Amino acid sequence: MPVVQVAVAPGRAEYEKVGEFLNIHENRPNGLIHHSAAELPNGEVQIVDVWETRADSEAFGARVFEAFGKAGVLEMVQERGGPPPAYDVFDIL
């Protein structure tokens, strides 16, 4: 069953720095259906990911936390409560 996760990054610079380590545009994670990021009026970045399965989401989570560490933002992410929850999707287009 697909799952959705909604997360917020502190800012675009932090999002892009983590993105450099993840390189998801050239190394697409298994099970990723959709990824989008939008800059909010307050400067934060809202991220929406849809995964084929909860297991795919969890597998990518380890890769993300490694990238957070390399980018120097792991502590900031942990202060925000860690990884976002994954919710079962009941409708997708």
PDB file as gemmi writes it, atoms N, CA and C in Angstrom:
CRYST1    1.000    1.000    1.000  90.00  90.00  90.00 P 1                      
ATOM      1  N   MET A   1       0.841  -1.173   0.000  1.00  0.00           N  
ATOM      2  CA  MET A   1       0.000   0.000   0.000  1.00  0.00           C  
ATOM      3  C   MET A   1       0.887   1.238   0.000  1.00  0.00           C  
ATOM      4  N   PRO A   2       0.591   2.214  -0.861  1.00  0.00           N  
ATOM      5  CA  PRO A   2       1.388   3.450  -0.883  1.00  0.00           C  
ATOM      6  C   PRO A   2       1.258   4.224   0.422  1.00  0.00           C  
ATOM      7  N   VAL A   3       2.302   4.985   0.733  1.00  0.00           N  
ATOM      8  CA  VAL A   3       2.294   5.873   1.887  1.00  0.00           C  
ATOM      9  C   VAL A   3       2.773   7.255   1.457  1.00  0.00           C  
ATOM     10  N   VAL A   4       2.339   8.271   2.210  1.00  0.00           N  
ATOM     11  CA  VAL A   4       2.757   9.642   1.963  1.00  0.00           C  
ATOM     12  C   VAL A   4       3.451  10.179   3.202  1.00  0.00           C  
ATOM     13  N   GLN A   5       4.472  10.984   2.979  1.00  0.00           N  
ATOM     14  CA  GLN A   5       5.165  11.670   4.057  1.00  0.00           C  
ATOM     15  C   GLN A   5       5.263  13.145   3.706  1.00  0.00           C  
ATOM     16  N   VAL A   6       4.988  13.982   4.681  1.00  0.00           N  
ATOM     17  CA  VAL A   6       5.107  15.428   4.512  1.00  0.00           C  
ATOM     18  C   VAL A   6       6.117  15.913   5.545  1.00  0.00           C  
ATOM     19  N   ALA A   7       7.150  16.590   5.076  1.00  0.00           N  
ATOM     20  CA  ALA A   7       8.214  17.071   5.957  1.00  0.00           C  
ATOM     21  C   ALA A   7       8.473  18.548   5.673  1.00  0.00           C  
ATOM     22  N   VAL A   8       9.175  19.176   6.595  1.00  0.00           N  
ATOM     23  CA  VAL A   8       9.562  20.576   6.421  1.00  0.00           C  
ATOM     24  C   VAL A   8      11.057  20.693   6.684  1.00  0.00           C  
ATOM     25  N   ALA A   9      11.761  21.304   5.732  1.00  0.00           N  
ATOM     26  CA  ALA A   9      13.181  21.597   5.905  1.00  0.00           C  
ATOM     27  C   ALA A   9      13.305  23.052   6.365  1.00  0.00           C  
ATOM     28  N   PRO A  10      14.351  23.368   7.125  1.00  0.00           N  
ATOM     29  CA  PRO A  10      14.485  24.723   7.663  1.00  0.00           C  
ATOM     30  C   PRO A  10      14.601  25.803   6.592  1.00  0.00           C  
ATOM     31  N   GLY A  11      15.156  25.461   5.452  1.00  0.00           N  
ATOM     32  CA  GLY A  11      15.312  26.441   4.381  1.00  0.00           C  
ATOM     33  C   GLY A  11      15.798  25.781   3.116  1.00  0.00           C  
ATOM     34  N   ARG A  12      15.784  26.553   2.046  1.00  0.00           N  
ATOM     35  CA  ARG A  12      16.184  26.010   0.748  1.00  0.00           C  
ATOM     36  C   ARG A  12      17.666  25.626   0.709  1.00  0.00           C  
ATOM     37  N   ALA A  13      18.504  26.412   1.368  1.00  0.00           N  
ATOM     38  CA  ALA A  13      19.939  26.109   1.370  1.00  0.00           C  
ATOM     39  C   ALA A  13      20.194  24.747   2.009  1.00  0.00           C  
ATOM     40  N   GLU A  14      19.525  24.475   3.130  1.00  0.00           N  
ATOM     41  CA  GLU A  14      19.690  23.186   3.812  1.00  0.00           C  
ATOM     42  C   GLU A  14      19.133  22.052   2.952  1.00  0.00           C  
ATOM     43  N   TYR A  15      17.961  22.284   2.346  1.00  0.00           N  
ATOM     44  CA  TYR A  15      17.350  21.283   1.464  1.00  0.00           C  
ATOM     45  C   TYR A  15      18.312  20.931   0.326  1.00  0.00           C  
ATOM     46  N   GLU A  16      18.871  21.949  -0.315  1.00  0.00           N  
ATOM     47  CA  GLU A  16      19.757  21.708  -1.460  1.00  0.00           C  
ATOM     48  C   GLU A  16      21.070  21.047  -1.042  1.00  0.00           C  
ATOM     49  N   LYS A  17      21.569  21.398   0.143  1.00  0.00           N  
ATOM     50  CA  LYS A  17      22.803  20.771   0.620  1.00  0.00           C  
ATOM     51  C   LYS A  17      22.593  19.281   0.852  1.00  0.00           C  
ATOM     52  N   VAL A  18      21.487  18.930   1.489  1.00  0.00           N  
ATOM     53  CA  VAL A  18      21.166  17.511   1.688  1.00  0.00           C  
ATOM     54  C   VAL A  18      20.975  16.838   0.326  1.00  0.00           C  
ATOM     55  N   GLY A  19      20.314  17.537  -0.588  1.00  0.00           N  
ATOM     56  CA  GLY A  19      20.072  17.008  -1.927  1.00  0.00           C  
ATOM     57  C   GLY A  19      21.346  16.664  -2.676  1.00  0.00           C  
ATOM     58  N   GLU A  20      22.397  17.420  -2.432  1.00  0.00           N  
ATOM     59  CA  GLU A  20      23.685  17.124  -3.075  1.00  0.00           C  
ATOM     60  C   GLU A  20      24.178  15.734  -2.673  1.00  0.00           C  
ATOM     61  N   PHE A  21      23.967  15.363  -1.423  1.00  0.00           N  
ATOM     62  CA  PHE A  21      24.422  14.054  -0.941  1.00  0.00           C  
ATOM     63  C   PHE A  21      23.474  12.931  -1.362  1.00  0.00           C  
ATOM     64  N   LEU A  22      22.188  13.254  -1.491  1.00  0.00           N  
ATOM     65  CA  LEU A  22      21.207  12.228  -1.878  1.00  0.00           C  
ATOM     66  C   LEU A  22      21.226  11.952  -3.370  1.00  0.00           C  
ATOM     67  N   ASN A  23      21.340  13.011  -4.173  1.00  0.00           N  
ATOM     68  CA  ASN A  23      21.381  12.882  -5.632  1.00  0.00           C  
ATOM     69  C   ASN A  23      20.207  12.049  -6.160  1.00  0.00           C  
ATOM     70  N   ILE A  24      18.992  12.335  -5.670  1.00  0.00           N  
ATOM     71  CA  ILE A  24      17.846  11.509  -6.060  1.00  0.00           C  
ATOM     72  C   ILE A  24      17.439  11.681  -7.522  1.00  0.00           C  
ATOM     73  N   HIS A  25      17.846  12.783  -8.150  1.00  0.00           N  
ATOM     74  CA  HIS A  25      17.476  12.973  -9.555  1.00  0.00           C  
ATOM     75  C   HIS A  25      18.229  12.003 -10.464  1.00  0.00           C  
ATOM     76  N   GLU A  26      19.420  11.607 -10.065  1.00  0.00           N  
ATOM     77  CA  GLU A  26      20.197  10.658 -10.860  1.00  0.00           C  
ATOM     78  C   GLU A  26      20.257   9.272 -10.215  1.00  0.00           C  
ATOM     79  N   ASN A  27      19.904   9.183  -8.951  1.00  0.00           N  
ATOM     80  CA  ASN A  27      19.924   7.912  -8.224  1.00  0.00           C  
ATOM     81  C   ASN A  27      18.581   7.770  -7.505  1.00  0.00           C  
ATOM     82  N   ARG A  28      17.540   7.615  -8.320  1.00  0.00           N  
ATOM     83  CA  ARG A  28      16.173   7.596  -7.799  1.00  0.00           C  
ATOM     84  C   ARG A  28      15.982   6.450  -6.806  1.00  0.00           C  
ATOM     85  N   PRO A  29      15.434   6.776  -5.639  1.00  0.00           N  
ATOM     86  CA  PRO A  29      15.210   5.729  -4.627  1.00  0.00           C  
ATOM     87  C   PRO A  29      14.180   4.705  -5.092  1.00  0.00           C  
ATOM     88  N   ASN A  30      14.377   3.464  -4.699  1.00  0.00           N  
ATOM     89  CA  ASN A  30      13.413   2.405  -5.006  1.00  0.00           C  
ATOM     90  C   ASN A  30      12.069   2.747  -4.379  1.00  0.00           C  
ATOM     91  N   GLY A  31      11.017   2.595  -5.144  1.00  0.00           N  
ATOM     92  CA  GLY A  31       9.669   2.777  -4.630  1.00  0.00           C  
ATOM     93  C   GLY A  31       9.175   4.204  -4.573  1.00  0.00           C  
ATOM     94  N   LEU A  32       9.974   5.170  -4.984  1.00  0.00           N  
ATOM     95  CA  LEU A  32       9.527   6.560  -4.959  1.00  0.00           C  
ATOM     96  C   LEU A  32       8.569   6.816  -6.108  1.00  0.00           C  
ATOM     97  N   ILE A  33       7.346   7.198  -5.778  1.00  0.00           N  
ATOM     98  CA  ILE A  33       6.334   7.523  -6.783  1.00  0.00           C  
ATOM     99  C   ILE A  33       6.389   9.007  -7.118  1.00  0.00           C  
ATOM    100  N   HIS A  34       6.527   9.823  -6.077  1.00  0.00           N  
ATOM    101  CA  HIS A  34       6.468  11.276  -6.261  1.00  0.00           C  
ATOM    102  C   HIS A  34       7.308  11.970  -5.199  1.00  0.00           C  
ATOM    103  N   HIS A  35       8.036  13.005  -5.603  1.00  0.00           N  
ATOM    104  CA  HIS A  35       8.759  13.874  -4.674  1.00  0.00           C  
ATOM    105  C   HIS A  35       8.555  15.298  -5.147  1.00  0.00           C  
ATOM    106  N   SER A  36       8.177  16.167  -4.230  1.00  0.00           N  
ATOM    107  CA  SER A  36       8.101  17.586  -4.560  1.00  0.00           C  
ATOM    108  C   SER A  36       8.563  18.400  -3.369  1.00  0.00           C  
ATOM    109  N   ALA A  37       9.081  19.585  -3.665  1.00  0.00           N  
ATOM    110  CA  ALA A  37       9.530  20.506  -2.627  1.00  0.00           C  
ATOM    111  C   ALA A  37       9.118  21.909  -3.048  1.00  0.00           C  
ATOM    112  N   ALA A  38       8.588  22.666  -2.085  1.00  0.00           N  
ATOM    113  CA  ALA A  38       8.146  24.034  -2.364  1.00  0.00           C  
ATOM    114  C   ALA A  38       8.596  24.943  -1.233  1.00  0.00           C  
ATOM    115  N   GLU A  39       9.083  26.120  -1.610  1.00  0.00           N  
ATOM    116  CA  GLU A  39       9.498  27.092  -0.612  1.00  0.00           C  
ATOM    117  C   GLU A  39       8.266  27.825  -0.088  1.00  0.00           C  
ATOM    118  N   LEU A  40       8.120  27.834   1.223  1.00  0.00           N  
ATOM    119  CA  LEU A  40       6.988  28.483   1.875  1.00  0.00           C  
ATOM    120  C   LEU A  40       7.292  29.962   2.109  1.00  0.00           C  
ATOM    121  N   PRO A  41       6.267  30.776   2.346  1.00  0.00           N  
ATOM    122  CA  PRO A  41       6.496  32.211   2.561  1.00  0.00           C  
ATOM    123  C   PRO A  41       7.475  32.523   3.701  1.00  0.00           C  
ATOM    124  N   ASN A  42       7.550  31.652   4.714  1.00  0.00           N  
ATOM    125  CA  ASN A  42       8.459  31.897   5.834  1.00  0.00           C  
ATOM    126  C   ASN A  42       9.888  31.415   5.565  1.00  0.00           C  
ATOM    127  N   GLY A  43      10.153  30.891   4.364  1.00  0.00           N  
ATOM    128  CA  GLY A  43      11.487  30.440   3.997  1.00  0.00           C  
ATOM    129  C   GLY A  43      11.725  28.958   4.193  1.00  0.00           C  
ATOM    130  N   GLU A  44      10.838  28.281   4.930  1.00  0.00           N  
ATOM    131  CA  GLU A  44      10.973  26.836   5.078  1.00  0.00           C  
ATOM    132  C   GLU A  44      10.618  26.161   3.751  1.00  0.00           C  
ATOM    133  N   VAL A  45      10.992  24.902   3.640  1.00  0.00           N  
ATOM    134  CA  VAL A  45      10.688  24.122   2.443  1.00  0.00           C  
ATOM    135  C   VAL A  45       9.795  22.954   2.841  1.00  0.00           C  
ATOM    136  N   GLN A  46       8.634  22.875   2.207  1.00  0.00           N  
ATOM    137  CA  GLN A  46       7.726  21.751   2.460  1.00  0.00           C  
ATOM    138  C   GLN A  46       8.007  20.673   1.428  1.00  0.00           C  
ATOM    139  N   ILE A  47       8.125  19.437   1.921  1.00  0.00           N  
ATOM    140  CA  ILE A  47       8.481  18.297   1.080  1.00  0.00           C  
ATOM    141  C   ILE A  47       7.371  17.263   1.166  1.00  0.00           C  
ATOM    142  N   VAL A  48       6.947  16.764   0.004  1.00  0.00           N  
ATOM    143  CA  VAL A  48       5.914  15.725  -0.049  1.00  0.00           C  
ATOM    144  C   VAL A  48       6.478  14.561  -0.850  1.00  0.00           C  
ATOM    145  N   ASP A  49       6.504  13.389  -0.216  1.00  0.00           N  
ATOM    146  CA  ASP A  49       6.966  12.173  -0.881  1.00  0.00           C  
ATOM    147  C   ASP A  49       5.872  11.118  -0.817  1.00  0.00           C  
ATOM    148  N   VAL A  50       5.683  10.417  -1.920  1.00  0.00           N  
ATOM    149  CA  VAL A  50       4.759   9.288  -1.973  1.00  0.00           C  
ATOM    150  C   VAL A  50       5.579   8.064  -2.360  1.00  0.00           C  
ATOM    151  N   TRP A  51       5.403   7.000  -1.581  1.00  0.00           N  
ATOM    152  CA  TRP A  51       6.174   5.768  -1.753  1.00  0.00           C  
ATOM    153  C   TRP A  51       5.251   4.609  -2.091  1.00  0.00           C  
ATOM    154  N   GLU A  52       5.764   3.642  -2.830  1.00  0.00           N  
ATOM    155  CA  GLU A  52       4.977   2.446  -3.165  1.00  0.00           C  
ATOM    156  C   GLU A  52       4.607   1.668  -1.915  1.00  0.00           C  
ATOM    157  N   THR A  53       5.540   1.592  -0.950  1.00  0.00           N  
ATOM    158  CA  THR A  53       5.285   0.847   0.288  1.00  0.00           C  
ATOM    159  C   THR A  53       5.953   1.557   1.464  1.00  0.00           C  
ATOM    160  N   ARG A  54       5.505   1.235   2.651  1.00  0.00           N  
ATOM    161  CA  ARG A  54       6.114   1.751   3.876  1.00  0.00           C  
ATOM    162  C   ARG A  54       7.574   1.273   3.967  1.00  0.00           C  
ATOM    163  N   ALA A  55       7.848   0.055   3.529  1.00  0.00           N  
ATOM    164  CA  ALA A  55       9.211  -0.470   3.552  1.00  0.00           C  
ATOM    165  C   ALA A  55      10.140   0.364   2.669  1.00  0.00           C  
ATOM    166  N   ASP A  56       9.656   0.806   1.508  1.00  0.00           N  
ATOM    167  CA  ASP A  56      10.465   1.669   0.635  1.00  0.00           C  
ATOM    168  C   ASP A  56      10.795   2.981   1.343  1.00  0.00           C  
ATOM    169  N   SER A  57       9.798   3.546   2.003  1.00  0.00           N  
ATOM    170  CA  SER A  57       9.996   4.794   2.742  1.00  0.00           C  
ATOM    171  C   SER A  57      11.032   4.610   3.844  1.00  0.00           C  
ATOM    172  N   GLU A  58      10.916   3.536   4.588  1.00  0.00           N  
ATOM    173  CA  GLU A  58      11.839   3.283   5.701  1.00  0.00           C  
ATOM    174  C   GLU A  58      13.261   3.024   5.195  1.00  0.00           C  
ATOM    175  N   ALA A  59      13.385   2.327   4.083  1.00  0.00           N  
ATOM    176  CA  ALA A  59      14.710   2.055   3.520  1.00  0.00           C  
ATOM    177  C   ALA A  59      15.394   3.355   3.105  1.00  0.00           C  
ATOM    178  N   PHE A  60      14.630   4.255   2.526  1.00  0.00           N  
ATOM    179  CA  PHE A  60      15.202   5.543   2.127  1.00  0.00           C  
ATOM    180  C   PHE A  60      15.551   6.391   3.340  1.00  0.00           C  
ATOM    181  N   GLY A  61      14.820   6.207   4.426  1.00  0.00           N  
ATOM    182  CA  GLY A  61      15.077   6.977   5.638  1.00  0.00           C  
ATOM    183  C   GLY A  61      16.510   6.867   6.113  1.00  0.00           C  
ATOM    184  N   ALA A  62      17.081   5.684   6.037  1.00  0.00           N  
ATOM    185  CA  ALA A  62      18.474   5.503   6.455  1.00  0.00           C  
ATOM    186  C   ALA A  62      19.409   6.325   5.570  1.00  0.00           C  
ATOM    187  N   ARG A  63      19.125   6.345   4.294  1.00  0.00           N  
ATOM    188  CA  ARG A  63      19.938   7.120   3.343  1.00  0.00           C  
ATOM    189  C   ARG A  63      19.816   8.621   3.630  1.00  0.00           C  
ATOM    190  N   VAL A  64      18.609   9.061   3.968  1.00  0.00           N  
ATOM    191  CA  VAL A  64      18.379  10.472   4.256  1.00  0.00           C  
ATOM    192  C   VAL A  64      19.144  10.900   5.507  1.00  0.00           C  
ATOM    193  N   PHE A  65      19.078  10.087   6.560  1.00  0.00           N  
ATOM    194  CA  PHE A  65      19.755  10.472   7.797  1.00  0.00           C  
ATOM    195  C   PHE A  65      21.264  10.507   7.616  1.00  0.00           C  
ATOM    196  N   GLU A  66      21.798   9.648   6.794  1.00  0.00           N  
ATOM    197  CA  GLU A  66      23.230   9.710   6.484  1.00  0.00           C  
ATOM    198  C   GLU A  66      23.546  11.031   5.780  1.00  0.00           C  
ATOM    199  N   ALA A  67      22.696  11.443   4.846  1.00  0.00           N  
ATOM    200  CA  ALA A  67      22.884  12.713   4.132  1.00  0.00           C  
ATOM    201  C   ALA A  67      22.747  13.900   5.081  1.00  0.00           C  
ATOM    202  N   PHE A  68      21.809  13.822   6.035  1.00  0.00           N  
ATOM    203  CA  PHE A  68      21.670  14.893   7.029  1.00  0.00           C  
ATOM    204  C   PHE A  68      22.985  15.075   7.785  1.00  0.00           C  
ATOM    205  N   GLY A  69      23.586  13.953   8.180  1.00  0.00           N  
ATOM    206  CA  GLY A  69      24.855  14.017   8.900  1.00  0.00           C  
ATOM    207  C   GLY A  69      25.944  14.648   8.058  1.00  0.00           C  
ATOM    208  N   LYS A  70      26.064  14.222   6.814  1.00  0.00           N  
ATOM    209  CA  LYS A  70      27.091  14.765   5.917  1.00  0.00           C  
ATOM    210  C   LYS A  70      26.877  16.246   5.648  1.00  0.00           C  
ATOM    211  N   ALA A  71      25.611  16.665   5.588  1.00  0.00           N  
ATOM    212  CA  ALA A  71      25.288  18.066   5.307  1.00  0.00           C  
ATOM    213  C   ALA A  71      25.367  18.944   6.553  1.00  0.00           C  
ATOM    214  N   GLY A  72      25.549  18.310   7.713  1.00  0.00           N  
ATOM    215  CA  GLY A  72      25.657  19.072   8.942  1.00  0.00           C  
ATOM    216  C   GLY A  72      24.337  19.575   9.497  1.00  0.00           C  
ATOM    217  N   VAL A  73      23.232  18.917   9.137  1.00  0.00           N  
ATOM    218  CA  VAL A  73      21.909  19.366   9.610  1.00  0.00           C  
ATOM    219  C   VAL A  73      21.193  18.302  10.446  1.00  0.00           C  
ATOM    220  N   LEU A  74      21.882  17.240  10.811  1.00  0.00           N  
ATOM    221  CA  LEU A  74      21.237  16.150  11.547  1.00  0.00           C  
ATOM    222  C   LEU A  74      20.654  16.639  12.877  1.00  0.00           C  
ATOM    223  N   GLU A  75      21.403  17.422  13.611  1.00  0.00           N  
ATOM    224  CA  GLU A  75      20.913  17.924  14.899  1.00  0.00           C  
ATOM    225  C   GLU A  75      19.653  18.774  14.712  1.00  0.00           C  
ATOM    226  N   MET A  76      19.639  19.590  13.677  1.00  0.00           N  
ATOM    227  CA  MET A  76      18.484  20.430  13.379  1.00  0.00           C  
ATOM    228  C   MET A  76      17.247  19.570  13.096  1.00  0.00           C  
ATOM    229  N   VAL A  77      17.432  18.490  12.356  1.00  0.00           N  
ATOM    230  CA  VAL A  77      16.328  17.584  12.020  1.00  0.00           C  
ATOM    231  C   VAL A  77      15.835  16.869  13.281  1.00  0.00           C  
ATOM    232  N   GLN A  78      16.753  16.433  14.099  1.00  0.00           N  
ATOM    233  CA  GLN A  78      16.376  15.737  15.334  1.00  0.00           C  
ATOM    234  C   GLN A  78      15.609  16.653  16.274  1.00  0.00           C  
ATOM    235  N   GLU A  79      15.971  17.929  16.304  1.00  0.00           N  
ATOM    236  CA  GLU A  79      15.247  18.903  17.132  1.00  0.00           C  
ATOM    237  C   GLU A  79      13.801  19.058  16.677  1.00  0.00           C  
ATOM    238  N   ARG A  80      13.553  18.800  15.403  1.00  0.00           N  
ATOM    239  CA  ARG A  80      12.204  18.917  14.850  1.00  0.00           C  
ATOM    240  C   ARG A  80      11.397  17.625  15.017  1.00  0.00           C  
ATOM    241  N   GLY A  81      11.960  16.641  15.703  1.00  0.00           N  
ATOM    242  CA  GLY A  81      11.204  15.430  16.004  1.00  0.00           C  
ATOM    243  C   GLY A  81      11.560  14.218  15.174  1.00  0.00           C  
ATOM    244  N   GLY A  82      12.625  14.275  14.385  1.00  0.00           N  
ATOM    245  CA  GLY A  82      13.033  13.115  13.601  1.00  0.00           C  
ATOM    246  C   GLY A  82      12.245  12.971  12.317  1.00  0.00           C  
ATOM    247  N   PRO A  83      12.198  11.757  11.791  1.00  0.00           N  
ATOM    248  CA  PRO A  83      11.551  11.553  10.489  1.00  0.00           C  
ATOM    249  C   PRO A  83      10.047  11.799  10.565  1.00  0.00           C  
ATOM    250  N   PRO A  84       9.475  12.266   9.469  1.00  0.00           N  
ATOM    251  CA  PRO A  84       8.020  12.491   9.454  1.00  0.00           C  
ATOM    252  C   PRO A  84       7.279  11.163   9.430  1.00  0.00           C  
ATOM    253  N   PRO A  85       6.086  11.135   9.985  1.00  0.00           N  
ATOM    254  CA  PRO A  85       5.312   9.894   9.932  1.00  0.00           C  
ATOM    255  C   PRO A  85       4.868   9.591   8.509  1.00  0.00           C  
ATOM    256  N   ALA A  86       4.663   8.314   8.228  1.00  0.00           N  
ATOM    257  CA  ALA A  86       4.156   7.878   6.926  1.00  0.00           C  
ATOM    258  C   ALA A  86       2.692   7.463   7.110  1.00  0.00           C  
ATOM    259  N   TYR A  87       1.847   7.969   6.250  1.00  0.00           N  
ATOM    260  CA  TYR A  87       0.416   7.690   6.329  1.00  0.00           C  
ATOM    261  C   TYR A  87      -0.025   6.885   5.115  1.00  0.00           C  
ATOM    262  N   ASP A  88      -0.912   5.923   5.347  1.00  0.00           N  
ATOM    263  CA  ASP A  88      -1.446   5.122   4.241  1.00  0.00           C  
ATOM    264  C   ASP A  88      -2.234   6.011   3.284  1.00  0.00           C  
ATOM    265  N   VAL A  89      -2.007   5.792   2.003  1.00  0.00           N  
ATOM    266  CA  VAL A  89      -2.693   6.563   0.952  1.00  0.00           C  
ATOM    267  C   VAL A  89      -3.927   5.770   0.526  1.00  0.00           C  
ATOM    268  N   PHE A  90      -5.078   6.435   0.470  1.00  0.00           N  
ATOM    269  CA  PHE A  90      -6.281   5.748   0.020  1.00  0.00           C  
ATOM    270  C   PHE A  90      -6.730   6.216  -1.357  1.00  0.00           C  
ATOM    271  N   ASP A  91      -6.077   7.267  -1.895  1.00  0.00           N  
ATOM    272  CA  ASP A  91      -6.426   7.746  -3.235  1.00  0.00           C  
ATOM    273  C   ASP A  91      -5.192   8.401  -3.835  1.00  0.00           C  
ATOM    274  N   ILE A  92      -4.877   8.061  -5.079  1.00  0.00           N  
ATOM    275  CA  ILE A  92      -3.736   8.626  -5.764  1.00  0.00           C  
ATOM    276  C   ILE A  92      -4.043   8.679  -7.252  1.00  0.00           C  
ATOM    277  N   LEU A  93      -3.635   9.736  -7.902  1.00  0.00           N  
ATOM    278  CA  LEU A  93      -3.843   9.864  -9.353  1.00  0.00           C  
ATOM    279  C   LEU A  93      -2.535   9.712 -10.072  1.00  0.00           C  
TER     280      LEU A  93                                                      
END                                                                             
